[in-house]
């Protein structure tokens, strides 16, 4: 920059550089002083709630005890953290176990993840919750998502496809049910659902 240009624009360039430094410095300060400690606190709070979840104590997992926070409080306190987001999945599953299907839907819908197995499971649990609410259209769509999201999973994928097909049957949508059952037969012949799927196809008029 020439001397004349510097006289004209120098202060603007300086202020811009200072602004960038402040923003970058603020980001790193936020991460080291606020964000990272908050992530650690959230992870520590999750430990006991997850223990209750594994013990199938859904009420304690949700609401905590006199000492430890449950998933609901973790969501409230640490909603922006990884642990806080994961708590939505746990909360949705806990509500499903407790028979509160509307809240199960609410929290499961607030959760998403790039981890395929976990996202697949989320879709499946949403399907279960909608099914319990007798919202068959919504349930079948979630089951189809779950059954096709992570096709390498030979445990849950055929199971969710089966649930979709079974729901289609109950809705009188025979051809849609057949389509679901045929996917199981073609893609998962060596699974438990694959081994028994011919009888479901046969009762809908599809024979070898």
JOQUI-V739792 format. One record per backbone hydrogen bond with DSSP energy under -0.5 kcal/mol. NH is the residue of the N-H (numbers start at 0). CO is the residue of the C=O. E is the energy in kcal/mol with one decimal. If there is no record, write none. Layout:
nh->NH co->CO e->E
nh->NH co->CO e->E
//
This chain:
nh->5 co->1 e->-3.0
nh->6 co->2 e->-2.1
nh->7 co->3 e->-1.5
nh->8 co->4 e->-3.5
nh->9 co->5 e->-2.9
nh->12 co->8 e->-2.5
nh->13 co->9 e->-2.6
nh->14 co->10 e->-2.7
nh->15 co->11 e->-2.3
nh->16 co->12 e->-2.6
nh->17 co->13 e->-2.6
nh->18 co->14 e->-2.5
nh->19 co->15 e->-2.2
nh->20 co->16 e->-2.6
nh->21 co->17 e->-2.6
nh->22 co->18 e->-2.4
nh->23 co->19 e->-2.9
nh->24 co->20 e->-3.0
nh->25 co->21 e->-2.6
nh->26 co->22 e->-2.2
nh->27 co->23 e->-2.3
nh->28 co->24 e->-2.4
nh->29 co->25 e->-2.7
nh->30 co->26 e->-2.5
nh->31 co->27 e->-2.5
nh->32 co->28 e->-2.9
nh->33 co->29 e->-2.1
nh->34 co->29 e->-3.2
nh->35 co->30 e->-2.9
nh->37 co->33 e->-2.1
nh->38 co->34 e->-2.3
nh->39 co->35 e->-2.2
nh->40 co->36 e->-2.6
nh->41 co->37 e->-2.5
nh->42 co->38 e->-2.4
nh->43 co->39 e->-2.4
nh->44 co->40 e->-2.2
nh->45 co->41 e->-1.9
nh->46 co->42 e->-1.0
nh->47 co->43 e->-0.6
nh->48 co->44 e->-0.9
nh->49 co->45 e->-2.9
nh->50 co->46 e->-1.6
nh->51 co->47 e->-2.2
nh->52 co->48 e->-2.1
nh->53 co->49 e->-2.6
nh->54 co->50 e->-1.7
nh->55 co->52 e->-1.6
nh->56 co->51 e->-2.9
nh->57 co->55 e->-1.1
nh->60 co->56 e->-2.5
nh->61 co->57 e->-2.2
nh->62 co->58 e->-2.7
nh->63 co->59 e->-2.5
nh->64 co->67 e->-1.7
nh->70 co->60 e->-2.9
nh->71 co->61 e->-2.2
nh->72 co->61 e->-0.5
nh->73 co->69 e->-2.1
nh->74 co->70 e->-2.4
nh->75 co->71 e->-1.9
nh->76 co->72 e->-2.9
nh->77 co->73 e->-3.1
nh->78 co->74 e->-0.7
nh->80 co->77 e->-2.1
nh->83 co->77 e->-0.5
nh->84 co->80 e->-2.2
nh->85 co->81 e->-2.4
nh->86 co->82 e->-1.8
nh->87 co->83 e->-0.5
nh->87 co->84 e->-1.3
nh->88 co->84 e->-0.7
nh->88 co->85 e->-0.7
nh->89 co->85 e->-1.8
nh->90 co->86 e->-2.9
nh->91 co->87 e->-2.4
nh->92 co->88 e->-2.4
nh->93 co->89 e->-2.7
nh->94 co->90 e->-2.7
nh->95 co->91 e->-1.9
nh->96 co->92 e->-2.2
nh->97 co->93 e->-1.9
nh->98 co->94 e->-0.5
nh->98 co->95 e->-1.0
nh->99 co->94 e->-2.4
nh->100 co->98 e->-1.2
nh->103 co->99 e->-1.7
nh->104 co->100 e->-2.2
nh->105 co->101 e->-2.2
nh->106 co->102 e->-2.3
nh->107 co->103 e->-2.3
nh->108 co->104 e->-2.5
nh->109 co->105 e->-0.7
nh->110 co->107 e->-1.4
nh->115 co->113 e->-0.8
nh->118 co->114 e->-2.6
nh->119 co->115 e->-2.9
nh->120 co->116 e->-1.9
nh->121 co->117 e->-2.1
nh->122 co->118 e->-2.3
nh->123 co->119 e->-2.1
nh->124 co->120 e->-2.6
nh->125 co->121 e->-2.3
nh->126 co->122 e->-2.2
nh->127 co->123 e->-2.1
nh->128 co->124 e->-2.6
nh->129 co->125 e->-2.8
nh->130 co->126 e->-2.3
nh->131 co->127 e->-2.3
nh->132 co->128 e->-1.4
nh->133 co->130 e->-1.6
nh->134 co->129 e->-2.9
nh->135 co->133 e->-1.2
nh->138 co->134 e->-2.5
nh->139 co->135 e->-2.9
nh->140 co->136 e->-1.7
nh->141 co->137 e->-1.9
nh->142 co->138 e->-2.5
nh->143 co->139 e->-2.3
nh->144 co->140 e->-2.0
nh->145 co->141 e->-2.7
nh->146 co->142 e->-2.7
nh->147 co->143 e->-1.2
nh->147 co->144 e->-0.6
nh->148 co->144 e->-1.4
nh->149 co->145 e->-0.6
nh->152 co->149 e->-2.0
nh->153 co->151 e->-1.0
nh->156 co->152 e->-1.0
nh->158 co->154 e->-0.6
nh->159 co->155 e->-2.8
nh->160 co->156 e->-2.2
nh->161 co->157 e->-2.2
nh->162 co->158 e->-2.2
nh->163 co->159 e->-2.2
nh->164 co->160 e->-2.5
nh->165 co->161 e->-3.0
nh->166 co->162 e->-2.2
nh->167 co->163 e->-2.4
nh->168 co->164 e->-2.2
nh->169 co->165 e->-2.0
nh->170 co->166 e->-1.4
nh->171 co->168 e->-1.8
nh->172 co->167 e->-2.7
nh->173 co->171 e->-1.3
nh->176 co->172 e->-2.1
nh->177 co->173 e->-2.7
nh->178 co->174 e->-2.1
nh->179 co->175 e->-1.9
nh->180 co->176 e->-2.4
nh->181 co->177 e->-2.5
nh->182 co->178 e->-1.5
nh->183 co->179 e->-1.6
nh->184 co->180 e->-2.3
nh->185 co->181 e->-2.6
nh->186 co->182 e->-2.9
nh->187 co->183 e->-2.3
nh->190 co->187 e->-1.4
nh->194 co->190 e->-2.2
nh->195 co->191 e->-1.1
nh->196 co->192 e->-0.8
nh->198 co->195 e->-0.8
nh->199 co->195 e->-0.7
nh->200 co->196 e->-2.1
nh->201 co->197 e->-3.0
nh->202 co->198 e->-1.7
nh->203 co->199 e->-0.5
nh->203 co->200 e->-0.9
nh->204 co->201 e->-2.0
nh->205 co->200 e->-2.8
nh->206 co->204 e->-0.7
//
